[in-house]
Amino acid sequence: RYGNLFYNPFHALSIVFLYGSVLSFATHGATILAVSRYGGEREIEQIVDRGTASERA
């Protein structure tokens, strides 16, 4: 039915999801690197140091 692979709609969907996931992983990695560059890990340390809500109350 689909003699050429590029005309297969399922192949087109798989390529779209492949590129979409690569773009999503790239933006996630860039966000992590950007936040860690400006000391984003300090926020987690502050959350851990303060304790839970019941401990702070």
C-alpha positions, -999 to +999 in steps of 0.1 A: +000+000+000+027+025+009+054+018-016+076+046-003+083+046+034+082+084+035+045+083+025+036+061+054+016+081+080+029+059+109+064+065+099+057+103+097+043+102+132+072+082+146+096+108+131+076+136+147+077+120+181+114+113+177+122+149+169+098+161+196+114+140+223+148+151+212+138+187+215+122+181+248+153+164+262+175+192+249+154+219+264+153+200+297+191+196+297+196+232+289+173+243+317+192+221+342+225+234+330+214+270+332+199+267+367+229+249+380+252+276+366+234+302+387+234+282+419+201+264+416+212+236+439+212+260+468+174+261+467+173+224+473+198+227+501+176+253+517+145+232+514+163+202+530+178+224+558+145+239+568+128+205+572+093+196+565+062+218+572+054+200+605+090+205+617+089+243+609+055+248+626 
